[in-house]
Amino acid sequence: NAPRLGTVIKARFVSSGIVRSGTDRVDVLVFVDQVTTNKAHPRSPVVFKNQATVSMAKVGGTWLVDGITTTRG
């Protein structure tokens, strides 16, 4: 549908914060706005407010993403 409707989706970072932490693990809550335009509403985008919890693990001294859980608000 996206090519036919001319859909464009952009993610806009809003904020983040640590919700759980330990010596080698951390969960970060990230808020992102998903801004969508298409031929039906080219000048007035639809905004979906999303959040994700990013689980990170310390591996060999480097923090790596270990998982992502998303929630649409």
C-alpha positions in Angstrom: 0.0 0.0 0.0 2.8 2.5 0.8 4.0 3.1 -2.8 0.4 3.5 -4.0 -0.6 5.9 -1.2 2.7 7.8 -1.2 3.2 7.0 2.5 6.2 8.5 4.3 7.0 7.6 7.9 9.5 9.4 10.0 10.5 8.7 13.6 11.2 11.6 15.9 13.0 11.0 19.2 11.2 12.6 22.1 12.8 11.5 25.4 14.4 8.5 27.2 15.3 7.4 30.7 16.7 4.5 32.6 13.9 2.4 34.2 16.0 -0.5 35.6 19.7 -0.9 36.0 22.3 -3.3 37.3 26.1 -3.8 37.0 25.8 -5.4 33.5 22.2 -4.8 32.4 20.0 -1.8 31.9 16.5 -1.1 30.6 15.9 2.2 28.9 12.4 3.6 28.1 12.4 5.5 24.9 9.6 7.7 23.6 9.3 8.2 19.8 6.7 10.0 17.7 6.0 8.3 14.4 5.0 11.0 11.9 3.1 9.7 8.9 2.0 11.5 5.7 0.5 10.3 2.5 -1.6 11.5 -0.4 -4.7 11.6 1.8 -3.1 14.0 4.3 0.1 15.5 2.8 0.1 18.7 4.8 -1.3 17.5 8.1 0.6 14.4 9.3 -0.8 11.8 11.6 1.3 11.4 14.7 1.5 8.1 16.6 3.1 8.3 20.0 5.2 5.2 20.5 7.4 3.9 23.3 9.9 1.1 23.5 11.9 -0.5 26.2 15.4 -1.2 25.1 17.2 -3.8 27.1 21.0 -3.5 27.0 23.8 -5.8 28.3 27.4 -5.0 29.0 29.5 -7.3 26.9 33.3 -7.0 27.2 33.1 -3.4 28.4 30.7 -2.3 25.6 26.9 -1.8 26.0 24.9 -3.7 23.4 21.2 -3.8 22.6 19.9 -7.2 23.9 16.2 -6.7 23.1 13.5 -4.2 22.2 9.9 -4.3 23.4 7.5 -1.8 21.8 4.2 -0.3 23.0 2.0 1.9 20.9 0.3 4.6 22.9 
